[in-house]
């Protein structure tokens, strides 16, 4: 056949639809992708539901879920309807004929292009804005629940006389509604204007009127709604002044009205509200007048008024009324801020007492016995000795202790004693062979409590254990020792199935165990297994033979993580601590309710306020805050997490807190009453550290009660930096059993010191009664030192300690070889008008690399001692062998010359050489683990140092000034020191 097409001959390439097989494959892949995405979403939802059900807090999951869903659909639908209706209305109001112009001819192409898809385009736009608005609204579930369940505080703000609950619960919701309204109005204006422009209702370059009457009326009403909302905003801004933060020289994060707010901004907001209402009415009037003239004039007037009345006028008032007489003008408002801040942070009952800072007792020997009655001084630092616990009580490499141990109280011989405590938790990094079975099936839990007396150490500087070994035994009696939930337990485990777990090892070998509790989520259901395989990204969960009948998966295993999950409205204290309660190990977690809406109360940033030298090196100690900036906080909940079952219990602690009552209405049945706290648990509850750190930060300024002093800034304090390390962060508070001057007996307390702003001397000492269940629990006492005397602060005491020549020489010897010296907590204790400082000193020696207590520093009234034990150091400071370097007598013939340097005394040098040899012998013994040889070397070291001290206290053969009597060493420097030099032990 001839070619009739006139084209090239040859094979034809047919381009058309893919074959049926390809289409089927593509469709199958698409369906599988959709199903995969759907199942992934389902897996996340389903595993969350299973977890909440397993901990018996399913109501938290359902309440939160339905609240989010409700807000999403309600506000998403409202936004979609608002935008969609205005697009539809603008399209309906389009002119029947478009003007003949280049502009309209260009738009005709777009109109014709979208004509077949108008309904779908409208649906897509409304769906998009609805989804965005709904997602934004669902994140406000806390705001909604607080508004709908809010209870009154029973206190009124001093300006508007409204209940504090209005600011804490109502105002945030009203602001959200206002913001949603603004967003809806703006989007509607934009959508309507674009639609009018597209269909000729608005014209930019076409001849004639720029807008049709219909478009003018439509857009005017929308703009009028926007201006009306602005009027509402001006009205709410009046109340917002009570919770507004501003810069004020007296304090950062000042909150509440000042003189200029009450006398300029407040009337300005009222005037602007009236102007905005009138302006809105003018815009609505265009429905009849069909002209923009009056509304535009009104809108311009509103903008001008906002500049003049809302900006310029307050600046004039501040410049010409406030600044010339600021103290008198601001004093009434400062007093309101003082009262509100002290109430909101629970520091209104703080007892501030004048304290001399120096002892009145001339004979210091009388004070030696008073020390034991005043405080049970803890020389075992829980933040130093964790490696020691690890080395001596780890037993197996797959166990570990937290970086920072905890301080608690346990009764011994009928008397409470401070105890350093830690749990032997599972450490996956120490497993001999890492694989999926070992990580998640065999090595699943830790074992036992290890505890030691806080006030003592054994002869070798090791902790004096009261509970030790594996299984643990000691003073704590019989209890369930397995630790399935802990601070270091972050991996999931699958227990209770056919695969046996490693329980612990003893002389007879490894013991196996199978989990008995019903904690966790059952994996016997294939749907559950598939969901967790997807959620955890671990397909072996789906088909592993190690999973069978009875298998349960445990996850979310850290105490803070569990409490935060079951109570997402609580802020969690950074330090969860373990206690043996009713024959079980319970993690105790302090939790707070907070708000950012307490009128006149100054704000604080929790992340910054609770930071100290411990959080700087350990992220696990950081507070878990639901909102970082707050101006009200209460320790309203005490929570417990069972270390074996993971059971979480929330107890109402502050029965008057309206924020907690609000959340208890929102989540009924989740918080148990305070009466359910057992006596055994009550004995271990304590005042929380993060609350104390927030309160002490506020008390650096709010310890004063009169506005004049507050405004002057002369009494501003600061929390000193931790002098025992180089982190540059604040000193952490310390738990200590002690008594303040007005107390009859010791009480378990949380303590801290203050220094003047920008200086290092001591300005105050703060302690709170931390023992729950007592009448004085939570009572804050501050000892305020006089400003006209100088009392050494922590950094000065540490500096004095480091500068003493004899101590420095001893430290140099202790650091010999590859040893390291670590300084423990520098504790301060009020004693007879002065401050007693105690600091343990640890040495990591030889190949063992764990700290042992080697020395104790004691300083009181300028007298310093540095001895092997606390008793020796106290006796030296208060005993006959005082260590203060005395200035030369005026009648000395030599004019007060000091002893020659130690290096000029051959007897001293010989003794120090012997000390160096003894120290090196001790290090060799440590490396070999020869404790007998190590003990002998330590005795030789002590003898050599004592000989050096005795030799230095005597004048050498060349003559020279006499040392201080009574066996104390004089400081061999060019001039006498203002403070005492310790003995060189």
MOUR-V437420 format. One record per backbone hydrogen bond with DSSP energy under -1.0 kcal/mol. CO is the residue of the C=O (numbers start at 1). NH is the residue of the N-H. If there is no record, write none. Layout:
BEGIN
co=CO nh=NH
co=CO nh=NH
END
This chain:
BEGIN
co=19 nh=23
co=20 nh=24
co=21 nh=25
co=22 nh=26
co=23 nh=27
co=24 nh=28
co=25 nh=29
co=26 nh=30
co=27 nh=31
co=28 nh=32
co=29 nh=33
co=30 nh=34
co=31 nh=35
co=32 nh=36
co=33 nh=37
co=34 nh=38
co=35 nh=39
co=36 nh=40
co=37 nh=41
co=38 nh=42
co=39 nh=43
co=40 nh=44
co=41 nh=45
co=42 nh=46
co=43 nh=47
co=44 nh=48
co=45 nh=49
co=46 nh=50
co=47 nh=51
co=48 nh=52
co=49 nh=53
co=50 nh=54
co=51 nh=55
co=52 nh=57
co=53 nh=56
co=57 nh=61
co=58 nh=62
co=59 nh=63
co=60 nh=64
co=61 nh=65
co=62 nh=66
co=63 nh=67
co=64 nh=68
co=65 nh=69
co=66 nh=70
co=67 nh=71
co=68 nh=72
co=69 nh=73
co=70 nh=74
co=71 nh=75
co=72 nh=76
co=73 nh=77
co=74 nh=78
co=75 nh=79
co=76 nh=80
co=77 nh=81
co=78 nh=82
co=79 nh=83
co=80 nh=84
co=81 nh=85
co=82 nh=86
co=83 nh=87
co=84 nh=88
co=85 nh=89
co=86 nh=90
co=87 nh=91
co=88 nh=92
co=89 nh=93
co=91 nh=94
co=99 nh=101
co=101 nh=105
co=102 nh=106
co=103 nh=107
co=104 nh=108
co=107 nh=111
co=108 nh=112
co=109 nh=113
co=110 nh=114
co=114 nh=117
co=115 nh=118
co=117 nh=121
co=118 nh=122
co=119 nh=123
co=120 nh=124
co=121 nh=125
co=122 nh=126
co=123 nh=127
co=124 nh=128
co=125 nh=129
co=126 nh=130
co=127 nh=131
co=128 nh=132
co=129 nh=133
co=130 nh=134
co=131 nh=135
co=132 nh=136
co=133 nh=137
co=134 nh=138
co=137 nh=140
co=140 nh=144
co=141 nh=145
co=142 nh=146
co=143 nh=147
co=144 nh=148
co=145 nh=149
co=155 nh=164
co=157 nh=161
co=162 nh=157
co=163 nh=166
co=164 nh=168
co=165 nh=169
co=165 nh=170
co=166 nh=171
co=170 nh=174
co=171 nh=175
co=172 nh=176
co=173 nh=177
co=174 nh=178
co=175 nh=179
co=176 nh=180
co=177 nh=181
co=178 nh=182
co=179 nh=183
co=180 nh=184
co=181 nh=185
co=182 nh=186
co=183 nh=187
co=184 nh=188
co=185 nh=189
co=186 nh=190
co=187 nh=191
co=188 nh=192
co=189 nh=193
co=190 nh=194
co=191 nh=195
co=192 nh=196
co=193 nh=197
co=194 nh=198
co=195 nh=199
co=196 nh=201
co=196 nh=202
co=197 nh=200
co=201 nh=212
co=210 nh=203
co=212 nh=216
co=213 nh=217
co=214 nh=218
co=215 nh=219
co=216 nh=220
co=217 nh=221
co=218 nh=222
co=219 nh=223
co=220 nh=224
co=221 nh=225
co=222 nh=226
co=223 nh=227
co=224 nh=228
co=225 nh=229
co=226 nh=230
co=227 nh=231
co=228 nh=232
co=229 nh=233
co=230 nh=234
co=231 nh=235
co=232 nh=236
co=233 nh=237
co=236 nh=240
co=237 nh=241
co=239 nh=242
co=240 nh=243
co=242 nh=600
co=244 nh=256
co=246 nh=254
co=248 nh=251
co=253 nh=603
co=254 nh=246
co=258 nh=262
co=259 nh=263
co=260 nh=264
co=260 nh=265
co=261 nh=266
co=264 nh=268
co=265 nh=269
co=266 nh=270
co=267 nh=271
co=268 nh=272
co=269 nh=273
co=270 nh=274
co=271 nh=275
co=272 nh=276
co=273 nh=277
co=274 nh=278
co=275 nh=279
co=276 nh=280
co=277 nh=281
co=278 nh=282
co=279 nh=283
co=280 nh=284
co=281 nh=285
co=283 nh=286
co=284 nh=287
co=285 nh=288
co=285 nh=289
co=286 nh=290
co=292 nh=296
co=293 nh=297
co=294 nh=298
co=295 nh=299
co=296 nh=300
co=297 nh=301
co=298 nh=302
co=299 nh=303
co=300 nh=304
co=301 nh=305
co=302 nh=306
co=303 nh=307
co=304 nh=308
co=305 nh=309
co=305 nh=310
co=307 nh=312
co=308 nh=313
co=311 nh=315
co=312 nh=316
co=313 nh=317
co=314 nh=318
co=315 nh=319
co=316 nh=320
co=317 nh=321
co=317 nh=322
co=318 nh=323
co=322 nh=325
co=325 nh=329
co=326 nh=330
co=327 nh=331
co=330 nh=334
co=331 nh=335
co=332 nh=336
co=333 nh=337
co=334 nh=338
co=335 nh=339
co=336 nh=340
co=337 nh=341
co=338 nh=342
co=339 nh=343
co=340 nh=344
co=341 nh=345
co=342 nh=347
co=342 nh=348
co=344 nh=633
co=347 nh=350
co=351 nh=782
co=353 nh=784
co=362 nh=364
co=363 nh=366
co=364 nh=367
co=367 nh=371
co=370 nh=374
co=371 nh=375
co=374 nh=739
co=375 nh=377
co=381 nh=384
co=381 nh=385
co=382 nh=405
co=385 nh=389
co=386 nh=390
co=387 nh=391
co=388 nh=392
co=389 nh=393
co=390 nh=394
co=394 nh=396
co=396 nh=399
co=398 nh=427
co=400 nh=425
co=406 nh=421
co=408 nh=419
co=410 nh=417
co=412 nh=415
co=415 nh=412
co=417 nh=410
co=418 nh=454
co=419 nh=408
co=420 nh=452
co=421 nh=406
co=422 nh=450
co=423 nh=425
co=424 nh=447
co=425 nh=400
co=427 nh=430
co=428 nh=431
co=435 nh=439
co=436 nh=440
co=437 nh=441
co=437 nh=442
co=438 nh=443
co=440 nh=494
co=442 nh=444
co=442 nh=502
co=446 nh=483
co=448 nh=424
co=450 nh=422
co=451 nh=466
co=451 nh=467
co=452 nh=420
co=454 nh=379
co=454 nh=380
co=458 nh=461
co=461 nh=853
co=462 nh=458
co=463 nh=465
co=464 nh=453
co=466 nh=475
co=467 nh=451
co=468 nh=473
co=473 nh=468
co=481 nh=448
co=483 nh=446
co=488 nh=490
co=493 nh=554
co=495 nh=552
co=501 nh=513
co=504 nh=511
co=506 nh=509
co=509 nh=506
co=511 nh=503
co=513 nh=501
co=521 nh=553
co=525 nh=529
co=526 nh=530
co=527 nh=531
co=528 nh=532
co=529 nh=533
co=530 nh=534
co=531 nh=535
co=532 nh=536
co=533 nh=538
co=538 nh=541
co=539 nh=542
co=540 nh=544
co=544 nh=547
co=548 nh=551
co=551 nh=523
co=552 nh=495
co=553 nh=521
co=554 nh=493
co=558 nh=562
co=559 nh=563
co=560 nh=564
co=561 nh=565
co=562 nh=566
co=563 nh=567
co=567 nh=570
co=571 nh=592
co=572 nh=624
co=577 nh=588
co=579 nh=586
co=581 nh=584
co=583 nh=480
co=584 nh=581
co=585 nh=643
co=586 nh=579
co=587 nh=641
co=588 nh=577
co=589 nh=639
co=590 nh=573
co=591 nh=637
co=592 nh=571
co=593 nh=634
co=595 nh=631
co=598 nh=601
co=604 nh=630
co=605 nh=609
co=606 nh=610
co=612 nh=616
co=618 nh=621
co=619 nh=622
co=624 nh=572
co=628 nh=606
co=630 nh=604
co=632 nh=595
co=634 nh=593
co=634 nh=636
co=636 nh=653
co=636 nh=654
co=637 nh=591
co=638 nh=651
co=639 nh=589
co=640 nh=649
co=641 nh=587
co=642 nh=646
co=643 nh=484
co=643 nh=485
co=647 nh=642
co=649 nh=640
co=650 nh=672
co=651 nh=638
co=657 nh=661
co=658 nh=662
co=659 nh=663
co=660 nh=664
co=661 nh=665
co=662 nh=666
co=663 nh=667
co=667 nh=670
co=672 nh=652
co=673 nh=676
co=674 nh=677
co=678 nh=682
co=679 nh=683
co=681 nh=684
co=685 nh=772
co=688 nh=692
co=689 nh=693
co=690 nh=694
co=691 nh=695
co=692 nh=696
co=693 nh=697
co=694 nh=698
co=695 nh=699
co=698 nh=701
co=698 nh=702
co=700 nh=717
co=706 nh=710
co=707 nh=711
co=708 nh=712
co=709 nh=713
co=713 nh=716
co=716 nh=757
co=718 nh=755
co=720 nh=731
co=729 nh=722
co=730 nh=613
co=734 nh=751
co=736 nh=749
co=737 nh=376
co=738 nh=747
co=740 nh=743
co=747 nh=738
co=748 nh=770
co=749 nh=736
co=750 nh=768
co=751 nh=734
co=752 nh=766
co=754 nh=763
co=754 nh=764
co=755 nh=718
co=756 nh=759
co=763 nh=785
co=764 nh=754
co=765 nh=783
co=766 nh=752
co=767 nh=781
co=768 nh=750
co=769 nh=778
co=771 nh=774
co=774 nh=777
co=776 nh=779
co=779 nh=769
co=780 nh=351
co=781 nh=767
co=782 nh=353
co=783 nh=765
co=784 nh=355
co=791 nh=762
co=793 nh=797
co=794 nh=798
co=795 nh=799
co=796 nh=800
co=797 nh=801
co=798 nh=802
co=799 nh=803
co=800 nh=804
co=804 nh=808
co=805 nh=809
co=806 nh=810
co=807 nh=811
co=808 nh=812
co=809 nh=813
co=810 nh=814
co=811 nh=815
co=813 nh=816
co=816 nh=819
co=820 nh=844
co=822 nh=842
co=825 nh=827
co=827 nh=838
co=829 nh=836
co=831 nh=834
co=833 nh=357
co=834 nh=831
co=836 nh=829
co=837 nh=859
co=838 nh=827
co=839 nh=857
co=840 nh=824
co=841 nh=854
co=841 nh=855
co=842 nh=822
co=843 nh=852
co=844 nh=820
co=852 nh=843
co=855 nh=841
co=856 nh=867
co=857 nh=839
co=858 nh=865
co=859 nh=837
co=860 nh=863
co=862 nh=980
co=863 nh=860
co=865 nh=858
co=867 nh=856
co=869 nh=873
co=870 nh=874
co=871 nh=875
co=872 nh=876
co=873 nh=877
co=874 nh=878
co=875 nh=879
co=880 nh=882
co=883 nh=981
co=889 nh=892
co=892 nh=895
co=901 nh=904
co=902 nh=905
co=905 nh=909
co=906 nh=910
co=907 nh=911
co=908 nh=912
co=909 nh=913
co=910 nh=914
co=911 nh=915
co=912 nh=916
co=913 nh=917
co=914 nh=918
co=915 nh=919
co=916 nh=920
co=917 nh=921
co=918 nh=922
co=919 nh=923
co=920 nh=924
co=921 nh=925
co=922 nh=926
co=923 nh=927
co=924 nh=928
co=925 nh=930
co=929 nh=931
co=930 nh=934
co=931 nh=935
co=932 nh=936
co=933 nh=937
co=934 nh=938
co=935 nh=939
co=936 nh=940
co=937 nh=941
co=938 nh=942
co=939 nh=943
co=940 nh=944
co=941 nh=945
co=942 nh=946
co=943 nh=947
co=944 nh=948
co=945 nh=949
co=946 nh=950
co=947 nh=951
co=948 nh=952
co=949 nh=953
co=951 nh=954
co=956 nh=959
co=965 nh=968
co=971 nh=973
co=983 nh=985
END
